[in-house]
Amino acid sequence: MAVIKMNFLSKALGMQTNVTICLPSYSFADRMRGCEDVYVLGMKYQVMWLLHGGSGDDSDCVNFTNIVRYADDHKLAVVMPSDYNASYHDDPTGAKYFEFVVKELPEMCRAIFPFSDKREDNIIAGLSMGAGGTYKCAVAHPEMYCAALCMSGGGRGPVLSREGADHSIPPKFEGAETGGINDPWNYIKEQVAACKEMPKFFFTVGGEDAAALVDSESTYKHVTALGVDTYFEMVPGYQHEWDFWDLTLRKAISEWLPIKHSVIYPE
């Protein structure tokens, strides 16, 4: 497995930014199987675009989970950008983090790395703040992803159990009008009404993670009610913690997500 740390000038962000990439390569498992034809011209990888949580950066999952080993075991490329606490939104007068994740970063990576651009080979995932970013990306661009994994978070719709919350109005992103892509809680209704094929949504949360449990469960119910294919798991005993996110990534990659578990070789 190659772990690549990149720093480059982003047009969408208007500054240098960091990206960490897990790129499967010749492995010990390949050696044990006697695999000889590892590198083939034209080969491609499935990709998980993995978004970090608040106060984190592109190195979080490499440092605090076993994502490198999971990616290697299942021949899955993983791309982890830095968001700098921007909640994966576009600033009208500044850095465009949403545009960066859904447009510039995929274009750049596919030009440099052997990444498949097919919808069936691309998955968006994230934890905590990154779960909100994942939901927004999947709702706004369902044509890009076959699955969306929201860990300990969701679309931030009506939060009925939070003290002091305005229960009558779903929270909106700053400066957004209800129903646009900056309000994905409602925008998914427009996408479904337009007969857009939505990715399958996976919502997971720790049973002791009170605030995230409300976000995850309410978003799951909201999406399910619209007829979208969904999966929900609440795991007792876990809070907002890396042990839970590591467990989720392992299960999601090995069992839940539509992973081919192999390199995509040219026909």
RAKAQUI-V572651 format. One record per backbone hydrogen bond with DSSP energy under -1.0 kcal/mol. CO is the residue of the C=O (numbers start at 0). NH is the residue of the N-H. If there is no record, write none. Layout:
<<CO	NH> <CO	NH>>
//
This chain:
<<1	22> <3	20> <5	18> <7	16> <9	13> <11	95> <14	9> <16	7> <18	5> <19	79> <20	3> <21	77> <22	1> <26	30> <27	31> <28	32> <29	34> <35	37> <39	42> <43	263> <44	115> <45	76> <46	122> <47	78> <48	124> <50	126> <52	55> <56	59> <58	62> <59	63> <60	64> <65	69> <66	70> <67	71> <68	72> <69	73> <70	75> <76	47> <77	21> <78	49> <79	19> <82	85> <85	88> <88	96> <90	93> <94	90> <95	99> <96	100> <97	101> <98	102> <98	103> <99	104> <102	106> <103	107> <104	108> <105	109> <106	110> <108	112> <112	114> <113	44> <117	120> <118	121> <120	46> <121	145> <122	48> <123	148> <124	50> <125	150> <126	129> <127	130> <127	131> <128	132> <129	133> <130	134> <131	135> <132	136> <133	137> <134	138> <135	139> <136	140> <140	143> <145	199> <146	123> <147	201> <148	125> <149	203> <150	127> <161	164> <172	175> <176	179> <179	182> <182	185> <182	186> <183	187> <185	188> <186	190> <187	191> <188	192> <189	193> <190	195> <191	194> <199	147> <200	230> <201	149> <202	232> <203	151> <204	234> <205	208> <207	209> <208	212> <209	213> <210	214> <211	215> <212	216> <213	217> <214	218> <215	219> <216	220> <217	221> <218	222> <219	223> <220	224> <222	227> <223	226> <228	200> <230	202> <232	204> <234	206> <234	237> <237	207> <238	240> <240	244> <241	245> <242	246> <243	247> <244	248> <245	249> <246	250> <247	251> <248	252> <249	253> <250	254> <250	255> <251	256> <256	258> <263	43>>
//
